[in-house]
């Protein structure tokens, strides 16, 4: 059975529409299942900020140059920690007395 060119084109367009509908509804269903299970959906997961975005936020929120630099450093450090970075702590020790008061350990020179 032969179909005309235009009829084949119409059938192909309807198939594309149906395919797009199924793809969208499947994605919506998956997102609702993830949300019901307490997992973040792809829209909820945050992407790391670019340097341009960091500069923009710091320039908007910082009043002085020092504040802007501080905000840039703070945002970059926060982004690194999200990506699995680590923070090196200083080797400080403290003394805890019998009444649970914390005092810094004496510094040896």
N, C-alpha and C positions, 0 to 999 in steps of 0.2 A: 504494500500500500504506500503510495507516494504522497508526501506532504509538500506543500508549497514552502518556498523559502521563508515567507513571512510567518507562516504557522510554526515552523521550526524555531524561528527567532523568538516568537511569543512563548513557546514552551520552555525555551532556555531561560528567558527572563523570569518566568514563574518559578522555575526550579532554583534560580539564584535567590529570589525573594524568600522562598521556603527554607533554603539552606541558611541564609542570614538570620531568619527568625529562629531556627533551631539553635544556631550558634549563640545568639543573644540570650535565649531562654535558658540554655544549658549553663552559660556563665553566671546568670542571675541565680539559678538554682544552686550552683556550687558555692557562690558567695554566701547565700543564706544558710547553707549547711555549715560552712566554716564559722559563720557568726554564731550559729546555735551551739556549736561545739566549743566556743570561746577562743577560737583561733582568729588572728587578724586577717582581714581580707586584703587583697592587693592594693585597694584604694587606701586602707588604713596604714599600711606600712610606709614609713617615711623614707624618702630618698635623701642621701647626703647633700648638704648645701654646697653649691659651687662657690669659688672665691668671689665671684661677682655678687652673688646673693649675700654672702657674709659681709662684704664691704658695704652693700646697700643698707642692710639692717644696722650695722654699726654706725654708719653715717647718720641715719635717721634718729637713732636712740642716744647717741653720745653727744654731750654738749661741748666738751673740750677735746683736744687732740689726744690727750692721755686717756680719757674715757673711751674714745673710739678704738684706740689700740688695745686697751684692756678688753673691750667687748669682742674684738676680732680674735684675740688670743683665747678668750673664754669659749667662744663658739667653736673654734677649731679644736680645742682640747676636748670639748663635749662630743664632737663628731668623731674624733679618733677613738674615744672610749666606746662609742657605739659600735665601731668597726672591729672591736676586739683588741684594742690597744691596752697598754698597761701604764700604771702610774708608779713611778719609783718614789718610795717614801724615804725620808731622811732617817738616819739611824739615831733616833732620840730615845731616851729612856726616862722613866718617871719613877718616883718613889711613892708608895702608897703606905700611909701610916695606919696605925691600929684603929683610928676613928674614921677610916675610909676617905681621908682627904688626900687629894693628889697634888704633889708638888714636883717641880722639875728636879731632875737629878743634878748633882753638882757637876759643873763643867771642869774637866781637867785641862790644864794648859800645858 
